Each structure stands twice: as C-alpha cells, then as structure tokens.
Amino acid sequence: MFSRSWLLRVRWWAAALVIGVHGLAWWMYPAYEMSGFATETAWDDSAEISAEPEMSRRFVSSDLDDFVHSSSITALPGGNLMSVWFAGSREGAGDVQIRGARFDAATGEWGDEVVLATRDMTRQAVGKPIRKLGNPVVALAPDDRLWMFYVSVSLGGWAGSAINVMVSEDLGTTWSAPRQLITSPFINISTLVRTAPVFHQDGSIGLPVYHEFLGKFPEYLYLDANARVVDKFRIADGDNSLQPTVVPLDDRRAIALLRYAGDEGHVLATVTADAGQTWSEERAIEPWNPNSSLAAVRSHRDTLLVAQNNLADGRFKLTLDESNLSLSDWSLIQTLDESSDAEGDSIPIDKYVPQLREKFIEASGPKRQVLLDEYVQMLEGRVCKRGLCDFEYEYPYMVRSDDGRFHIVYSWNNSFIKHVTFNRAWVEEQK
C-alpha cells in the first residue's frame, strides 16, 4: 500500500503539472479581445431605388462532368465574380477536383472552368494521404486577398475531414500551395466547411464550420488575418445541426441558420451578441429543412433573404424566402427552381426532356447552349433511372457584390452549377 507521504507528493506534483500546463497555455495563447464583425459595405441600402428590376440566370460550369456540387461565390472588383465547386465522376471519388470559373462583368458571361486543386496536389502540399476532396468556399478579404478553403479526407468518410486553405494575392490568377488548418487535437479530423466566411474589423476571419464525428454540431472557427487558427467556439450543443450560415447584424450581433441533420425537421437558429464567442441555445424556426444546406444574407429592407429547400422532404424545389430579423415572420419572395411535379415525384423521360430543355436554354447562355444535345443523351444514370427522371436543386450559396446586387449559386441536378443574380428593384417587384 502507498504511504500517505507518497500520495501527498504525487498530488503536489500533479497539481504543479496542471498549473504548469495552464501557465504555458496562457503564455503561448494570451487573452485577447475578439474584434467585432466588419459590417461596412460598399453599397448604400438607404439610397433610393431608381434602377429597373433585373434578374438573370446563367450556368457557371461548362464541362459535362458526371457530378458537380457544393459551389460558392465571391464578388471581385469591377463587378466581376468568382465561383468554385467540386467536380468528378461522383461525390467522394478519387478523381474529384476543386474547380473554378470567373464572371466577366463586361461580357456578362462566365468563362471556362479551371482546376484549382487536386487530390495529388493536396497530398504533396500537406504531406499526408488524401482520399477525396470537397466543399470549397471562396471569399475576398477586405485587403483584396482571395481565400479558398476546402475539405479533404485522409481516413474514413466525411467525418474524417480536415480543412485546407489556399490564398491568392492577384484575385485568383495564381494561388499558394494548400496548407491544412489544425482545428482538432484528435489527429486533426472531423472539421468541415461549407458556408460563407465572415470578416472581422481587424481583418480576422470567422469561418463557420461543423463536425460529423461522434455527433453533428456547428462551430465558429476564428482565424487571424493570415488564416491561422486563433480559437474556436461551439455554436450549438446538439447532435443534429450542420453547416451554419452566419449573418452579422452589427459589430457584435449575428444570426446563424443551421441545417437540420435529422428526419422531418425545421431550420434551426441561434444568435450571438459577442462577435461569435458565445451563442444562444438553438431553436427550430418556421421553414422546413429536409437535411439540406441553406444560405442567407441581410437585405436592403433590413430583413434576411434566405435561399433554401423549404420542404419536409426532398430537394426538388429551391425558394428565395424573406424573414424579419427576429425570424418570426416569413414570406416567399420567388421560387428559383422547381420540379413540375408538385410532390417531387419522378417524371417519365418523354415528358421530362422537353421541360429540361426549356430550363437549360433559360440558363445556358450562348457559351453553354451548345452542350444541350449532348447533355440530354447522358440523362440515364444521372437524373433518370429506368425512364423516370427527377429534378434536384440544392446547396445554395449567396453573397452581395459591391453594387448591392444579390448572387446565388447552387447545384442544378448535380450536373451544372447555376448562378442567379438580381438587384434590389427586382426584390421590390416581387411584393
């Protein structure tokens, strides 16, 4: 049996070790005051609306890959835009690449897509095996550096993900090599990104992220202006929420809308009053959420505009909805895309093809229209099965550009990335 004096010595050394560890942590990571949200905008929402209503649709992607998904978009100077997404034979395949394209404001068209990151390139840069890539997010910082974050998996499924970051100093012409963010002490896995970053007043970055390993919950990853991890904060404590979309209201307050990761649930919401460090208990709000990603921005009417699948089940309809900032009053602005079947049931291919052609021509533009006939020949196995076909519109991502316009990109039947843009006058016209 151990003597009393020996036990006292062990306790003393254990206490000293704990104090030492905490002291080292305090020395290495001193207390800091988190910078407020950057809410200044290049546009003036108080200005009178004199422009004519404008709304247009265009396909962003241009290659007939078997699968394209999880797009994001950011505004560039001069009215230009950049969008990124992942593309390959299927989700999670080894041939998936991170791709991008630029919108030329002068021509009003999207350019050819380019490869930004591959599995081999990521593996060489981070020095570990990489099985698959996904969920790229692009954002232009206030200092005009362009940041791209994307997910890679070395072990297992998406629950084994880590986040990689690349930066461009020339608005996307050239990029740095990827590096991996260290977000977890547990072999740095199970942190994913999907939704728009939020910038703080000192240039630091708030990256909404989420976990899928041993529970599903969202976090707010706080990075410095060079995308180095400073801290992270739990947004919700449940095990059924993902992919937080964060909308600042002022320098301290923000709303987070959460994907519900369960069966037949509603969108979840939470708020912060201290720039992302603590969040209120999540609560269900009015819109349905069929376990699907959503996107939101603050509008010129001091409301939220939300692109979402407001359905109990399925992703056959994508709507633009509006809510007051208390999230208590919701209304439909416009249906962005939907199946001709009100219940989202499969449609016989002979009826489906004419509808698909009409929808394709509406959004293709002159550069993509030449792909229509070839695409129609590829429907079986992609959107059709044994002659029955489905429409699917999902994973919206929304931002505003310096002229105040709204931009949404989303997956169109997992075959193309689609871009919808409109101005304030168009929103007013939808009353």
C-alpha positions in Angstrom: 0.0 0.0 0.0 1.2 3.5 -0.8 2.2 5.7 2.1 0.4 8.9 2.9 3.5 11.0 2.3 4.0 9.4 -1.1 0.4 10.2 -2.1 0.8 13.8 -0.9 3.9 14.1 -3.1 2.1 12.7 -6.1 -0.8 15.1 -5.6 1.6 18.0 -5.3 3.4 17.1 -8.5 0.1 16.6 -10.3 -1.1 20.0 -9.1 2.2 21.6 -10.2 1.9 19.9 -13.6 -1.7 21.2 -14.1 -0.7 24.7 -13.1 2.4 24.5 -15.4 0.3 23.4 -18.4 -2.2 26.2 -17.8 0.6 28.7 -17.4 2.2 27.5 -20.6 -1.1 27.8 -22.4 -1.6 31.3 -21.0 1.9 32.3 -22.1 1.5 30.8 -25.6 -2.1 32.0 -26.1 -2.6 35.2 -24.1 -6.0 36.6 -23.5 -7.3 38.6 -26.4 -10.3 40.7 -27.2 -12.2 39.4 -30.2 -12.6 42.0 -33.0 -16.1 43.0 -34.0 -17.8 42.0 -37.2 -17.0 44.1 -40.3 -20.4 45.4 -41.3 -19.4 48.3 -43.5 -20.5 47.7 -47.1 -19.6 49.3 -50.5 -23.3 49.6 -51.3 -25.8 52.0 -49.8 -29.0 50.3 -49.0 -30.5 53.6 -47.8 -30.2 55.1 -51.3 -33.4 55.4 -53.3 -34.1 52.6 -55.7 -34.1 54.0 -59.2 -32.9 51.1 -61.4 -35.2 48.9 -63.4 -35.8 45.4 -61.9 -33.1 42.9 -63.2 -32.9 39.2 -62.7 -30.8 36.8 -64.8 -29.7 33.1 -64.8 -26.6 31.6 -66.1 -24.7 28.3 -65.8 -21.3 28.7 -64.3 -19.7 25.3 -65.0 -19.0 24.3 -68.6 -17.8 20.7 -68.6 -20.2 17.7 -68.7 -18.7 16.0 -65.6 -20.8 13.3 -64.1 -21.2 15.2 -60.8 -20.7 18.8 -59.8 -21.7 20.1 -56.3 -21.2 22.4 -53.4 -20.5 25.7 -55.1 -19.6 29.1 -53.6 -19.2 32.5 -55.0 -17.5 35.8 -54.1 -17.6 39.3 -55.6 -14.4 40.7 -57.2 -13.6 44.3 -58.0 -15.2 45.9 -61.1 -18.4 43.8 -60.9 -16.5 40.5 -61.7 -17.2 37.3 -59.8 -15.5 34.1 -59.0 -17.2 30.8 -58.2 -15.7 27.4 -57.0 -17.1 23.9 -56.7 -16.0 20.3 -56.8 -16.4 18.1 -59.8 -15.7 14.4 -60.7 -17.3 11.1 -61.5 -19.2 11.0 -58.2 -19.1 12.6 -54.8 -16.2 11.3 -52.8 -14.4 9.8 -55.9 -10.6 9.9 -56.1 -10.9 11.9 -59.4 -12.8 14.8 -57.8 -11.1 18.2 -58.3 -11.7 21.7 -57.0 -12.7 23.9 -59.9 -13.4 27.5 -60.5 -14.6 30.0 -63.1 -14.7 33.8 -63.4 -17.6 36.0 -64.4 -16.7 38.9 -66.7 -18.9 41.9 -66.0 -18.0 43.4 -69.4 -19.4 40.5 -71.3 -22.0 39.3 -68.8 -20.8 35.7 -69.2 -18.9 33.1 -67.2 -15.6 32.0 -68.6 -14.1 28.5 -68.9 -13.6 26.5 -65.8 -10.2 25.8 -64.4 -8.7 23.3 -62.0 -7.6 24.9 -58.7 -6.8 21.9 -56.5 -6.5 18.1 -56.9 -6.0 15.2 -54.6 -2.4 14.7 -55.5 -1.6 18.4 -55.3 -3.1 18.5 -51.8 -1.3 15.3 -50.7 2.1 16.7 -51.8 1.5 20.0 -50.0 0.2 18.7 -46.7 2.3 15.6 -46.5 -0.3 13.0 -45.8 -2.5 10.6 -47.8 -5.6 12.2 -49.3 -8.6 10.1 -50.3 -11.0 12.7 -51.5 -11.8 16.4 -51.7 -15.0 18.5 -51.3 -16.9 21.7 -50.2 -14.7 24.6 -51.5 -15.5 28.1 -50.1 -14.1 31.2 -51.7 -14.1 34.7 -50.2 -12.4 38.1 -50.9 -11.0 39.7 -47.8 -11.1 43.5 -47.2 -7.3 43.6 -48.1 -8.1 42.1 -51.5 -6.6 38.7 -50.8 -8.7 35.9 -52.1 -9.0 33.0 -49.7 -10.2 29.5 -50.6 -11.0 26.8 -48.0 -11.8 23.2 -48.9 -12.2 19.8 -47.3 -10.0 16.8 -47.7 -10.3 13.3 -46.2 -7.4 11.1 -45.3 -9.2 8.5 -43.3 -12.8 7.2 -43.5 -15.7 9.2 -44.7 -16.6 12.9 -44.4 -16.5 12.6 -40.6 -12.7 12.2 -41.1 -12.3 15.6 -42.8 -9.8 18.4 -42.4 -9.8 21.9 -43.8 -7.2 23.2 -46.3 -6.6 26.8 -47.2 -5.1 28.5 -50.3 -4.6 32.2 -50.8 -4.3 34.3 -54.0 -2.6 37.7 -54.0 -3.7 38.5 -57.5 -7.5 37.9 -57.4 -7.3 34.3 -58.4 -4.8 34.3 -61.2 -2.2 32.4 -59.1 -2.6 30.5 -55.8 -0.4 29.5 -52.9 0.1 25.8 -52.2 -2.5 24.4 -49.8 -1.9 24.1 -46.1 -4.0 22.4 -43.6 -5.7 24.1 -40.6 -5.1 22.5 -37.3 -8.5 22.6 -35.7 -8.7 19.4 -33.6 -6.2 17.7 -31.2 -7.7 14.3 -32.2 -5.4 13.7 -35.3 -7.0 16.8 -36.7 -10.1 15.2 -38.2 -13.8 15.9 -38.4 -13.9 19.6 -39.2 -15.7 20.6 -42.4 -16.6 23.9 -44.1 -19.5 24.7 -46.4 -20.8 28.2 -45.8 -19.6 31.8 -46.3 -16.8 33.2 -44.1 -17.4 36.3 -42.1 -14.7 39.0 -41.8 -14.0 41.0 -38.6 -12.9 44.6 -38.4 -9.2 43.8 -37.9 -9.1 41.5 -40.9 -9.5 38.3 -39.0 -11.8 35.6 -40.4 -14.7 33.9 -38.9 -15.2 30.5 -40.6 -18.4 28.7 -39.9 -17.6 25.0 -39.7 -19.2 21.8 -38.4 -18.3 18.3 -37.1 -19.7 14.9 -38.0 -17.6 12.6 -35.9 -19.4 11.2 -32.8 -22.1 13.8 -33.2 -23.1 16.6 -35.6 -22.7 20.2 -34.4 -21.6 23.6 -35.7 -18.7 25.7 -34.6 -17.3 29.2 -35.3 -13.6 28.9 -36.2 -11.8 32.2 -35.5 -8.7 32.8 -37.7 -6.3 35.7 -37.8 -5.9 37.8 -41.0 -3.4 35.2 -42.4 -5.9 32.3 -41.8 -4.0 30.9 -38.7 -6.3 29.3 -36.1 -6.8 31.6 -33.1 -9.7 29.9 -31.4 -13.0 28.1 -32.0 -16.4 28.4 -30.3 -19.3 25.9 -30.2 -22.4 27.3 -32.0 -24.8 24.6 -30.8 -24.5 21.7 -28.4 -27.0 19.3 -30.1 -26.1 16.4 -32.3 -28.4 17.2 -35.3 -27.2 20.5 -36.8 -24.7 21.3 -39.5 -23.4 23.9 -42.0 -24.1 27.2 -40.1 -24.7 30.3 -42.3 -23.8 33.3 -40.3 -25.3 36.8 -41.0 -23.9 39.8 -38.9 -26.4 42.4 -37.8 -23.9 44.8 -36.3 -20.4 44.7 -34.9 -21.3 42.2 -32.1 -24.6 40.5 -33.1 -25.2 37.9 -35.7 -27.7 35.2 -36.6 -26.8 31.7 -37.5 -29.2 29.5 -39.5 -28.4 25.8 -39.3 -29.1 22.8 -41.5 -31.2 20.2 -39.6 -29.4 16.8 -39.8 -32.4 14.6 -39.0 -35.8 13.5 -40.3 -38.7 15.9 -41.0 -37.3 18.9 -39.1 -37.1 22.6 -39.4 -34.3 25.1 -39.9 -32.5 25.7 -36.6 -31.4 29.2 -35.5 -29.1 30.7 -32.9 -27.7 34.2 -32.2 -24.5 35.7 -30.8 -24.1 39.0 -29.0 -20.3 38.9 -28.6 -19.0 38.6 -32.2 -19.2 34.8 -32.3 -17.7 33.7 -28.9 -21.0 32.5 -27.3 -24.3 31.5 -28.9 -27.8 31.1 -27.7 -29.5 27.7 -27.5 -30.5 26.6 -30.9 -34.2 26.7 -31.7 -36.5 25.5 -34.5 -38.0 28.2 -36.7 -40.8 28.1 -39.4 -39.1 26.9 -42.6 -38.9 23.2 -43.2 -35.4 21.7 -43.8 -35.0 18.3 -45.4 -31.4 17.9 -44.1 -30.2 20.4 -46.8 -27.8 23.3 -46.9 -29.2 26.8 -47.0 -27.8 30.3 -47.4 -28.7 33.8 -46.1 -27.7 37.5 -46.4 -29.1 40.7 -45.0 -31.2 42.6 -47.4 -31.7 46.3 -48.2 -35.1 46.0 -46.3 -33.3 45.2 -43.1 -34.5 41.6 -43.4 -32.9 38.3 -44.2 -33.1 36.8 -47.7 -32.8 33.0 -47.4 -32.2 30.5 -50.3 -33.4 27.1 -49.2 -35.3 23.9 -49.8 -38.3 24.8 -47.7 -39.7 21.2 -47.9 -40.4 18.5 -45.4 -38.7 16.0 -47.8 -36.7 16.2 -51.0 -34.7 18.9 -52.8 -37.0 19.3 -55.8 -37.8 23.0 -55.1 -35.4 25.9 -54.3 -37.0 29.1 -53.0 -36.0 32.6 -52.0 -37.7 33.5 -48.8 -37.7 36.6 -46.6 -37.8 36.9 -42.8 -37.7 39.7 -40.3 -34.6 39.7 -38.1 -36.4 38.1 -35.2 -37.1 35.1 -37.5 -40.8 35.2 -36.6 -42.4 36.3 -39.9 -41.6 34.5 -43.1 -42.8 35.0 -46.7 -42.0 33.7 -50.2 -40.1 36.1 -52.5 -39.8 33.8 -55.5 -39.4 30.1 -56.4 -35.9 29.9 -58.1 -36.3 26.4 -59.5 -38.7 23.6 -59.1 -39.9 20.3 -60.4 -43.1 20.3 -62.5 -44.4 17.6 -60.1 -45.8 19.3 -57.0 -44.8 16.4 -54.8 -41.4 16.0 -56.4 -42.2 12.5 -57.8 -40.3 11.1 -60.7 -41.4 12.2 -64.2 -41.4 9.9 -67.3 -38.5 10.8 -69.6 -40.7 11.7 -72.6 -42.3 14.5 -70.5 -39.1 15.3 -68.6 -36.8 16.1 -71.6 -38.9 19.0 -73.1 -39.1 20.6 -69.6 -35.3 20.1 -69.1 -34.6 21.6 -72.5 -36.6 24.7 -71.6 -34.9 25.1 -68.2 -31.5 24.5 -69.8 -31.9 27.1 -72.5 -33.2 29.7 -70.0 -29.9 29.5 -68.1 -27.3 28.3 -70.5 -26.2 31.5 -72.3 -24.6 31.3 -75.7 -21.4 29.5 -74.5 -23.2 26.7 -72.7 -26.1 26.2 -75.0 -24.1 24.0 -77.4 -23.9 21.4 -74.6 -27.6 20.8 -74.5 -28.0 18.0 -77.0 -25.0 16.1 -75.6 -26.4 16.5 -72.0 -29.8 15.2 -73.0 -28.1 12.0 -74.2 -26.5 11.5 -70.8 -29.6 11.7 -68.6 -30.0 7.9 -67.9 -27.9 7.1 -64.8 -27.5 10.8 -63.9 -31.0 12.2 -63.3 -33.0 9.3 -64.7 -33.4 5.7 -63.8 -35.3 3.2 -65.9 -37.0 6.0 -67.8 -38.1 8.0 -64.7 -36.4 11.3 -64.0 -36.0 13.8 -61.2 -35.3 17.5 -60.8 -33.0 18.4 -57.9 -31.8 21.9 -56.8 -29.6 22.1 -53.7 -26.7 23.6 -51.8 -27.4 27.4 -52.4 -24.7 29.9 -51.5 -25.5 33.7 -51.5 -23.5 36.9 -51.4 -23.9 40.5 -52.3 -21.5 42.4 -54.6 -20.2 45.9 -54.3 -23.1 47.3 -56.4 -25.6 45.8 -53.9 -26.7 43.0 -56.3 -27.5 39.6 -54.8 -25.8 36.5 -56.2 -26.8 32.9 -55.6 -25.1 29.7 -56.9 -26.4 26.2 -56.5 -26.3 22.7 -57.8 -28.6 22.2 -60.7 -29.4 18.5 -61.0 -25.8 17.8 -59.8 -24.9 18.4 -63.5 -24.2 22.1 -63.6 -23.6 25.0 -61.2 -26.2 27.7 -61.7 -25.9 31.4 -61.0 -28.9 33.6 -60.3 -28.5 37.3 -59.8 -30.9 40.2 -59.1 -31.0 43.7 -57.9 -32.9 45.5 -55.1 -35.6 46.7 -57.6 -36.3 43.1 -58.6 -36.9 42.2 -54.9 -39.3 45.1 -54.6 -41.2 44.0 -57.7 -41.9 40.6 -56.1 -44.3 42.1 -53.5 
